[in-house]
Amino acid sequence: MSNHREVIIIGSGPAGLTAAIYTARANLKPLQFEGYSRGGQLMLTTDVENYPGFRDGIMGPDLMEEMKAQALRFGTEIVTKDVERIDASSRPFKLWVEGTEFTADSLIIATGANPRLLGIPGESELMGRGVSTCATCDGAFFRDKVMAIVGGGDSAMEEAGFLTRFGSKVYVIHRRKELRASKIMQQRCFDNPKIEFIWDTVVDEVLGDGKVSGVRTRNVETGAVTDLPLEGFFVAIGHTPTTAFLGGQLALEDNGYLITEGKSSRTSVEGIFACGDCQDHVYRQAVTAAGSGCTAAIDAERWLEDQHS
C-alpha cells in the first residue's frame, strides 16, 4: 500500500463514503481510514425510513454496507484503523495511523459527531429499540405513543415539539427548574398541550426487555423515585464532534465543529475539506451528510486540478 495519495478520507459515515464514491469515480484512487467505529451513527440505527430510494426502509447497518460496497467497487482502498493525528502545517499533509506515517495532497475529514449520552443502565442496550438520539429520524415510529425527552436547550425543545406531531404525549424531563432554551422555544413548548414538563428530575435507568417500556426517574430535590411508563425515550443533551485529533490546526467553532467556507466544504487550511456531522450541527441527517460528502469530493477534485494546471 502506497503511503502517499492524492486524497485521503478520514471517516466512514454517509459523508465519508459518499466522498469516497465520488473521488474514486474521478480516478483519484482515494485511501479511506474508516476507523474502528466504522459507519458512523447509522450503525446504531435500526430502521431508516427517510433515506431516498428505499421506499420500504432499510436497516442502518445495511445502508452503510451498501455504501461501502459501492465505494469499494469504484476502487476506494478502505482501512479499518483510526487516524491518531495530522500535520496540516505544510503540503503534502501528514497523518499518523498506529505509528505509520501517510501523506496526502488533499484531505477530506468526515469524522462525524457522537451524541452525548446519559450513561445509565438500559440506554445503550435499548438504543434503536425505543431509545433514540434523533427525533427527526425516529419520531414517526412512535405514532400515538407516549414519549419522553431529556434536555433543556433549543434542540431539545425543537425536538419535543416535533415529537408531538406523532405521539399522544411527550414528557420533557429536566434536572433543573429552568431551561437553557431561548424564551420563544420555551414558550412554544409551554403552550403545547401535548407536552408536560417534569422538573428537578433525572433519569436513572431505561426500563424494558427488548424494547423500552418506561424510565426510572429521581427527583433531585426530594429523592423520590418514580417509574414512568412510555415507549419512546429521546436523549437531547448535545453532540460532541470528532475533531480533537486535529490538534487545533483547523478553525473550529466554539462547540468544536469544523468551520467551512460558505456553501463549500473548504476549511481554514487550503486543500483540506470537511463534510458531514463534524461540520454540521444543524441538520445531522444521513441524506444531508451524503450530500456534503459529494460537495467535499467535488471541491477536492477541482482543487487538485487547479494544483496540477
Stockholm file with secondary structure:
# STOCKHOLM 1.0

chainA/1-309         MSNHREVIIIGSGPAGLTAAIYTARANLKPLQFEGYSRGGQLMLTTDVENYPGFRDGIMGPDLMEEMKAQALRFGTEIVTKDVERIDASSRPFKLWVEGTEFTADSLIIATGANPRLLGIPGESELMGRGVSTCATCDGAFFRDKVMAIVGGGDSAMEEAGFLTRFGSKVYVIHRRKELRASKIMQQRCFDNPKIEFIWDTVVDEVLGDGKVSGVRTRNVETGAVTDLPLEGFFVAIGHTPTTAFLGGQLALEDNGYLITEGKSSRTSVEGIFACGDCQDHVYRQAVTAAGSGCTAAIDAERWLEDQHS
#=GR chainA/1-309 SS CCSEEEEEEECCSHHHHHHHHHHHHTTCCCEEECCTTTTGGGGGCSEECSSTTCTTCEEHHHHHHHHHHHHHHTTCEEECCCCCEEECSSSSEEEEETTEEEEEEEEEECCCEEECCCCCTTTTTTBTTTEESCHHHHGGGGTTCEEEEECCSHHHHHHHHHHTTTCSEEEEECSSSSCSSCHHHHHHHHTCTTEEEECSEEEEEEEESSSEEEEEEEETTTCCEEEEECSEEEECSCEEESCGGGTTCSCBCTTSCBCCCTTSCBCSSTTEEECGGGTCSSCCCHHHHHHHHHHHHHHHHHHHHHHHC
#=GC SS_cons         CCSEEEEEEECCSHHHHHHHHHHHHTTCCCEEECCTTTTGGGGGCSEECSSTTCTTCEEHHHHHHHHHHHHHHTTCEEECCCCCEEECSSSSEEEEETTEEEEEEEEEECCCEEECCCCCTTTTTTBTTTEESCHHHHGGGGTTCEEEEECCSHHHHHHHHHHTTTCSEEEEECSSSSCSSCHHHHHHHHTCTTEEEECSEEEEEEEESSSEEEEEEEETTTCCEEEEECSEEEECSCEEESCGGGTTCSCBCTTSCBCCCTTSCBCSSTTEEECGGGTCSSCCCHHHHHHHHHHHHHHHHHHHHHHHC
//
